[in-house]
Amino acid sequence: MARGVLILNSAGNSGPGAYSVGSIAPWMVSVAASTIDRRFINKVVLGNGKTLVGASISSFTSNGTKVPLIHGKDATSTCDDNTAKTSRLQQGGFLLQFHQVRPDLTAPGVHILAAYSPVASPSGEAADKSFHPDWSPSVIQSALMTTAWPLNPTTNPDGVLAYGSGHVDPIKATDPGLVYEALKDDYITMLCSMGYGEHKLRLISRDNSTCPKNSKGFPKDLNYPSMTVKVVPKEPFKVLQERLQILGVKIVFM
């Protein structure tokens, strides 16, 4: 993050269940995986005329080349544990410091035509960075989270703890309007408010960072794109203050 690189991390495959999300560091984007509403079907005709229906995305012909046919169970038995499994919509939200809920958002992660990335669709981040190479990691994260679309709360009443801010929309994320930006000093202040001493703080920051002398603040003070507050009916509650800015304009809203 300090070097201008946004880190995306898979929410993991440990759900469903409370506190089962595996990536909770606030300077990384925790991404849950969603499924798609289609299948990729192909057929194989055996020598005896029998047709087998399966899943394939081959865009080439065999040119008469014969290949061996093996049982799927035999193939998966040679894989390491969990490498042949896919995670559906990750469930099991994690409440971080009582004011942040993980995962951050959801992106396609099952039956996707992509390679070389273990994370559910980093395409949204790539789109933002290609359109706006000057954006900081936290601005990209804010753009992805504030423009994501949520599931229907009527049909998915518990979904808010499973998909974070919603399903990523790469097109809308290129023009979010208002954004929340958190810089390195903001994260340092947050770690100090959580009781991190100088030694642990410097192990994370990799420099000579120190905690503010005047006020350590609170974890909720981090200028994060999402927040959660426990509100008891008919009881007073506190309002969290966030910093919003319009991209391209030197105006900050509190």
C-alpha positions in Angstrom: 0.0 0.0 0.0 2.8 2.4 0.9 4.4 1.7 -2.5 1.2 2.4 -4.4 0.2 -1.2 -4.9 -3.3 -2.4 -4.0 -3.3 -5.9 -2.5 -6.3 -8.1 -3.1 -6.8 -11.2 -1.0 -9.3 -14.1 -1.2 -11.8 -14.2 1.6 -11.0 -18.0 1.8 -12.9 -21.3 1.7 -13.5 -21.8 5.4 -17.2 -20.7 5.5 -20.0 -20.8 6.1 -19.7 -19.7 9.7 -19.0 -16.6 11.8 -15.5 -15.1 11.7 -14.3 -17.5 9.0 -13.0 -14.9 6.5 -9.3 -15.5 6.2 -8.0 -12.0 5.1 -8.8 -9.2 7.6 -5.9 -6.7 7.3 -7.5 -3.3 6.6 -4.9 -2.3 4.0 -5.8 -5.3 1.8 -9.1 -5.8 -0.2 -10.8 -8.9 1.0 -12.8 -10.4 -1.9 -15.5 -13.1 -1.8 -16.1 -15.3 -4.8 -19.5 -15.5 -6.5 -20.9 -18.0 -9.0 -22.3 -17.3 -12.5 -25.7 -18.2 -13.9 -24.5 -20.3 -16.9 -22.6 -23.5 -17.7 -20.0 -24.4 -20.3 -21.1 -27.7 -21.8 -19.2 -29.9 -24.3 -19.7 -33.4 -25.5 -17.3 -36.3 -26.1 -18.3 -39.1 -28.4 -16.7 -42.5 -27.6 -15.8 -45.2 -30.1 -18.8 -47.2 -29.2 -21.1 -44.3 -30.1 -21.9 -43.3 -26.5 -22.0 -39.6 -25.9 -20.7 -38.1 -22.6 -21.7 -34.6 -21.6 -19.3 -32.6 -19.5 -17.8 -29.1 -19.0 -15.1 -27.8 -21.4 -14.1 -24.5 -22.9 -11.9 -25.8 -25.7 -11.7 -23.4 -28.6 -9.7 -25.8 -30.9 -10.3 -29.0 -32.7 -8.4 -32.3 -32.0 -7.4 -32.8 -35.6 -7.9 -36.5 -35.1 -5.5 -36.7 -32.1 -6.5 -39.3 -29.6 -6.2 -38.5 -25.9 -6.8 -40.8 -22.9 -10.0 -40.6 -20.9 -9.7 -40.8 -17.1 -12.2 -40.7 -14.3 -12.5 -37.3 -12.6 -12.1 -38.9 -9.2 -8.7 -40.2 -10.2 -7.6 -36.8 -11.4 -8.7 -34.9 -8.3 -7.0 -37.5 -6.0 -3.6 -36.3 -7.3 -4.3 -32.7 -6.3 -3.3 -31.2 -2.9 -6.1 -30.7 -0.4 -8.6 -28.1 -1.4 -6.9 -27.2 -4.7 -9.6 -28.9 -6.7 -12.4 -27.1 -4.9 -14.1 -23.8 -5.7 -15.5 -21.4 -3.2 -19.1 -20.2 -3.7 -20.3 -17.0 -2.3 -18.0 -16.8 0.8 -20.1 -16.7 4.0 -19.0 -16.0 7.5 -18.4 -12.3 7.8 -15.7 -11.0 10.1 -16.2 -7.9 12.3 -12.9 -6.1 12.5 -12.5 -3.8 15.5 -16.3 -3.5 15.7 -16.5 -1.0 12.9 -15.4 -2.8 9.7 -17.0 -5.9 8.2 -15.1 -8.4 6.0 -15.2 -9.3 3.1 -15.0 -6.0 1.4 -16.8 -7.0 -1.8 -17.7 -9.9 -4.1 -16.4 -10.7 -7.5 -16.8 -13.6 -10.0 -14.6 -16.5 -8.8 -16.1 -19.7 -10.2 -15.9 -21.0 -13.8 -14.2 -17.8 -15.0 -12.1 -17.6 -18.2 -9.0 -16.2 -16.6 -5.6 -17.4 -15.5 -2.6 -16.6 -13.2 -4.6 -15.0 -10.4 -5.7 -16.9 -7.3 -8.1 -14.1 -6.2 -11.7 -13.7 -7.3 -11.5 -11.3 -10.2 -8.9 -8.6 -9.8 -10.3 -7.2 -13.1 -12.0 -4.3 -11.3 -8.7 -3.1 -9.8 -7.0 -3.4 -13.2 -9.7 -1.4 -14.9 -9.5 1.4 -12.4 -5.7 1.5 -12.6 -5.7 1.6 -16.4 -8.2 4.4 -16.5 -6.6 6.3 -13.6 -3.0 5.4 -13.1 -2.6 8.3 -10.5 -5.2 6.8 -8.1 -3.8 5.6 -4.8 -4.6 2.0 -3.6 -7.2 3.3 -1.0 -9.0 5.4 -3.7 -9.2 2.3 -6.0 -10.6 0.3 -3.0 -13.1 3.0 -2.2 -14.2 3.2 -5.9 -14.7 -0.6 -6.1 -16.6 -0.7 -2.8 -18.9 2.3 -3.1 -20.0 1.5 -6.6 -20.6 -2.2 -6.0 -24.2 -3.4 -6.2 -25.8 -5.3 -3.3 -28.0 -8.4 -3.4 -31.7 -8.2 -2.9 -32.2 -7.9 1.0 -35.6 -9.6 0.7 -34.3 -12.8 -0.9 -30.9 -12.7 0.8 -31.5 -11.4 4.3 -28.2 -12.7 5.6 -26.2 -11.8 2.6 -24.9 -8.5 3.8 -22.4 -10.4 6.0 -21.3 -12.6 3.1 -20.7 -10.2 0.2 -19.5 -7.0 1.9 -20.3 -3.8 0.0 -21.7 -5.8 -2.9 -20.8 -7.3 -6.3 -18.0 -5.4 -8.1 -19.0 -3.2 -11.1 -15.8 -2.4 -13.0 -17.5 0.2 -15.3 -19.0 2.2 -12.5 -15.9 2.0 -10.4 -14.0 4.1 -13.0 -16.2 7.1 -12.1 -17.2 6.9 -8.4 -17.5 10.6 -7.7 -16.8 10.8 -4.0 -14.1 8.6 -2.5 -12.7 7.7 0.9 -8.9 7.9 1.0 -6.7 6.5 3.8 -3.0 7.1 3.7 -0.1 5.3 5.4 -0.2 7.7 8.4 -3.9 6.8 8.9 -3.1 3.1 9.2 -0.2 3.9 11.6 -2.6 5.8 13.8 -5.1 3.0 13.7 -2.5 0.4 14.7 -1.4 2.6 17.6 -5.1 2.9 18.7 -5.2 -0.9 18.9 -2.3 -1.0 21.3 0.6 -1.9 18.9 3.9 -1.0 20.5 6.8 0.5 18.6 8.4 -2.9 17.9 5.3 -4.4 16.3 4.5 -1.2 14.5 7.8 -1.1 12.8 7.6 -4.8 11.8 4.5 -3.9 9.8 5.6 -0.5 8.5 9.2 -1.5 7.7 10.4 1.9 8.7 10.9 4.0 11.9 7.2 4.9 12.3 6.1 6.0 15.8 2.7 6.6 17.4 1.3 10.1 17.6 2.1 11.8 21.0 -1.0 13.9 21.3 -3.8 11.5 20.6 -3.9 7.8 19.7 -7.4 8.0 18.4 -9.7 5.0 17.9 -9.8 2.2 15.2 -13.1 3.6 14.0 -11.3 6.8 13.0 -9.8 5.0 9.9 -11.2 6.6 6.8 -12.6 3.3 5.5 -15.2 3.0 2.6 -17.5 1.0 4.9 -18.4 0.9 8.5 -20.7 -0.8 11.0 -22.1 0.5 14.2 -24.0 -1.3 16.9 -27.2 0.6 17.6 -29.6 -0.4 20.4 -33.2 0.6 19.8 -34.3 3.8 21.7 -30.8 4.3 23.0 -28.4 7.1 22.1 -25.6 6.4 19.7 -22.5 8.1 18.3 -22.1 9.3 14.7 -18.8 8.3 13.0 -17.0 11.0 11.1 -15.5 10.2 7.7 -13.6 12.3 5.1 -14.9 12.4 1.5 -13.3 14.0 -1.4 -14.4 14.7 -5.0 -11.9 13.2 -7.5 -10.1 15.9 -9.4 -11.3 18.7 -7.1 -9.4 19.9 -4.0 -12.4 19.8 -1.7 -12.8 17.5 1.3 -16.1 16.8 3.0 -16.4 15.8 6.6 
